[in-house]
């Protein structure tokens, strides 16, 4: 369950940002986690409360967006939606592609009090 280490990493980043501006707590956190990033949102939510207890993120409202996976075929340059990292081009069948979106794991914004 690597979602625990992801939650811990998010916490460390949030603590550093709160300390940087001498804030108190994070009121809201906006995360962007791509659908093909390998992160199980349900697992992240499961570990979130126990990880964030008595921290700057304990009472933060969480907003998570999940960008769809899109790729560009290396053979025919066609852009197509993917649901798994190993999906092939739906136009020519080539397995060679550049992932455009869907692998993101970002803290987009923190609202700090």
C-alpha positions as CSV (number, residue, x, y, z in Angstrom):
1,X,0.0,0.0,0.0
2,X,2.1,2.9,-1.3
3,X,-0.8,5.3,-0.6
4,X,0.5,5.5,3.0
5,X,3.8,6.9,1.8
6,X,2.0,9.2,-0.6
7,X,-0.1,10.6,2.3
8,X,3.1,11.0,4.4
9,X,4.8,12.9,1.6
10,X,1.8,15.2,1.1
11,X,1.9,15.9,4.9
12,X,5.6,16.8,4.8
13,X,5.0,19.2,2.0
14,X,2.0,20.8,3.7
15,X,3.9,21.2,7.0
16,X,6.8,22.9,5.1
17,X,4.5,25.3,3.4
18,X,2.6,26.2,6.6
19,X,6.0,26.7,8.4
20,X,7.3,28.9,5.5
21,X,4.5,31.4,6.0
22,X,4.2,30.9,9.7
23,X,0.6,29.7,9.4
24,X,-1.4,27.5,11.7
25,X,-3.3,24.9,9.7
26,X,-4.3,23.9,6.2
27,X,-8.0,24.7,5.7
28,X,-8.3,23.1,2.2
29,X,-6.0,21.0,0.0
30,X,-6.4,20.5,-3.7
31,X,-4.9,17.4,-5.1
32,X,-4.6,16.2,-8.7
33,X,-4.1,12.5,-9.0
34,X,-4.3,11.0,-12.5
35,X,-6.4,8.0,-13.2
36,X,-3.4,6.0,-14.5
37,X,-1.0,7.2,-11.8
38,X,-1.3,3.9,-9.9
39,X,-2.8,5.6,-6.8
40,X,-6.0,4.0,-5.4
41,X,-8.0,7.0,-4.3
42,X,-10.1,4.8,-1.9
43,X,-6.9,3.6,-0.2
44,X,-5.5,7.1,0.1
45,X,-8.8,8.2,1.7
46,X,-8.6,5.2,4.0
47,X,-5.2,6.1,5.4
48,X,-5.7,9.8,5.3
49,X,-7.4,10.3,8.7
50,X,-5.0,8.2,10.7
51,X,-2.0,9.9,9.0
52,X,-3.2,13.4,9.5
53,X,-4.3,13.1,13.1
54,X,-2.8,16.0,15.2
55,X,-1.2,17.6,12.1
56,X,-1.7,20.8,10.1
57,X,-3.9,18.7,7.7
58,X,-6.1,17.2,10.4
59,X,-9.2,19.4,9.6
60,X,-8.4,20.2,6.0
61,X,-11.1,19.8,3.4
62,X,-9.7,17.6,0.6
63,X,-10.5,18.2,-3.1
64,X,-9.2,15.6,-5.5
65,X,-9.4,15.8,-9.3
66,X,-8.6,12.8,-11.4
67,X,-7.5,13.7,-14.9
68,X,-8.2,11.0,-17.5
69,X,-5.3,9.2,-19.2
70,X,-4.5,10.4,-22.7
71,X,-1.6,9.3,-25.0
72,X,-0.1,10.2,-28.3
73,X,0.9,7.4,-30.6
74,X,4.6,7.3,-31.6
75,X,3.8,5.7,-34.9
76,X,0.8,7.7,-36.3
77,X,0.7,10.7,-33.9
78,X,-3.0,10.0,-33.0
79,X,-4.1,11.1,-29.5
80,X,-6.3,8.7,-27.7
81,X,-7.8,8.0,-24.3
82,X,-6.2,5.2,-22.2
83,X,-7.4,3.5,-19.1
84,X,-4.3,1.5,-18.5
85,X,-0.6,2.3,-19.0
86,X,-0.1,-0.5,-21.5
87,X,-3.1,0.4,-23.8
88,X,-2.2,0.4,-27.5
89,X,-3.1,3.0,-30.1
90,X,-6.8,2.6,-31.0
91,X,-6.1,3.8,-34.5
92,X,-3.0,1.8,-35.6
93,X,-2.6,-0.7,-32.8
94,X,1.0,0.4,-31.9
95,X,2.0,-0.1,-28.3
96,X,4.5,2.8,-28.6
97,X,3.1,6.0,-27.2
98,X,3.8,9.2,-25.1
99,X,1.6,9.6,-22.1
100,X,0.1,13.1,-22.2
101,X,-2.1,13.1,-19.1
102,X,-3.3,10.8,-16.4
103,X,-0.1,10.1,-14.4
104,X,-0.2,13.3,-12.3
105,X,0.3,13.4,-8.6
106,X,0.3,17.0,-7.5
107,X,-0.6,19.3,-4.7
108,X,-2.3,22.0,-6.8
109,X,-3.2,24.4,-4.0
110,X,-3.2,24.8,-0.2
111,X,-5.4,27.3,1.7
112,X,-3.6,28.0,4.9
113,X,-4.9,29.8,8.0
